[in-house]
Every structure is written in C-alpha cells, then in structure tokens.
C-alpha cells in the first residue's frame, strides 16, 4: 500500500568520484536526494523522487532501506546508467571543483508521481535540472516548497531556473551561488534581489562560516559548528537542507522560531555529514548526538545584554 510521507524530495541519486586533500573514493554513494533524505529521515518520514540505472546495486540501495526512506517514486531503468559526478576539493574545502557530470538516466526522466505523493505537505526540490524540479513542483499540492541549485544550472539553464525559483517558498543555496545568480557581489543586496523574484525566504549556506536566513523583514545568522576535522564536504549542502526541511516537516509549522531552530538542525546535520566520506557518518549517527550539538549551538551563540 502506498503512503503519503510528510516530506518529499526530488533530486539526484548518484555515484560520485571524490578527491579531497585527505584521500579519494572512486565509487562514493552520493546525489542531492540521497544526502538530503538520509539527513531528513532523523526527523520525519521522507520519500524520494529520482531515477537510477542498473549499476545502482542492492548494496547501494541499503542506504534507503536502513533509514526506512520511502522509495515508491524511485524509478530504476533497466540498461540505464546512474547519474555520475566527479569532484575535487583543495585545501579550501568550501568550494568543489566539478571534473565531470554525466546526467545519464536523468536526461530523459519524466517523473509521474503516485497520487499519495502528490499530497505531500513539505517538498524539497534538490539540485537537479530546473525543468525537472518544476515538473515535480507542479504535481504536488504542497504547503511549503524549498529548492536548491548550483552553478552548473545557473550557468547553463538560467531562464528555466528563474521560472522554478518563482514557484517556491524558500531558496537554499550557498553564498557564491547567491552572488552569481543575482549578478551582485554584495551578499545582502544579492539576497534582497532574489527575494523580489518570488520566494518568501532565502537561506544562504556559507560553508565553514555558517548560515543566514533572509526574509523580507527579518535576518538571522549563525556560525558553523566549530569542527576540527572536515574530511569530505560533499553533501554538506544537502544534509543541511535535509535537517532544515526535516525539522520543519516534523514541527509542521513555519514561523520565525521554528525556522531559526531548523537552521540550527540543518547546521548540525551538515557538521556530522562532512566528518567522513559519502553518507558514512550519518548512517551510524544517533539521535542523542544530534541533540548534543543542537544544545552546544545554543551555548556558543548565547550572550547577555
Ligand atoms: P552538495 O551538498 O552541494 O555538496 O552536493 C553534493 C552532491 O551533488 C553530490 O553527491 C553530487 O552527486 C551531486 N551533484 C553534483 N553536481 C550535480 C548536478 N549538476 N546536478 C545534480 N546533482 C549534482
């Protein structure tokens, strides 16, 4: 029997090749929807809309089974090849250099959602073709929709991207992407400009410097969790978004207090995700570890007036 989950994500499910200054992994389980759903699954039930080829093994699928992630809308194409991304990081771990992108099965993906998925209240459009993000957005009668994107789409499909941005409530992107998207070097002005295009809020991820939330009439910013060892930044953005949307879907409300907590949960999930390759760290994360870092955030950002 199919079920409506409180949260749904469309995005890439990928096989990555990653090189960091600390090591490399040839076949690393990745993709925006993968990192997002694993992080979000600590807060609520989540469903994935994506496509894979038959090179995506049963062992790879275990990441969804273990966390009871709903895969009713994860299509498998016989004879198809899974999305592939190769990326490299230098000592500035905030910026990934894309070495190779192969859309493979995503090139002709035409998602047809089940009727139950169409009733999902919280929807995340993870990083993937903007046309595909919009096709999913149009099928779902969601109460709150957020999206991500990256320079790859900002540079190749700017018009399609603007059309998708116009139909979401929140845009969650990193600071360099916000500047590039708005064509504006000052981040505050870039944020103000993007907010005139449709979304009610913008969440800017700033890597090791934290994150900021902009709405038309408020501003909130936090530092990143002070980690001493960052091993693989891949998926930091998606696990941030997973913690953020997972918490909002669990709380089932969108007010300033809940949004600020969601930013902290996003930062906590990203801080764990970067400690090891792929989703390895989140796969053995415990809820009490999430609570511990959440409380530490309160301590190190609190001061008296
Ligand atoms: P991030 O959270 O931004 O580090 O996202 C990392 C994930 O994004 C990787 O696991 C990649 O598989 C995926 N990715 C990289 N480039 C693209 C792209 N152009 N479209 C969709 N997903 C991508």
Boltz pocket constraint, residues with backbone or C-beta under 6 A from the ligand:
constraints:
  - pocket:
      binder: B
      contacts: [[A, 12], [A, 14], [A, 15], [A, 16], [A, 29], [A, 30], [A, 31], [A, 32], [A, 35], [A, 84], [A, 85], [A, 101], [A, 127], [A, 128], [A, 129], [A, 150], [A, 152], [A, 153], [A, 233], [A, 234], [A, 235], [A, 236], [A, 237], [A, 238], [A, 239]]
      max_distance: 6.0
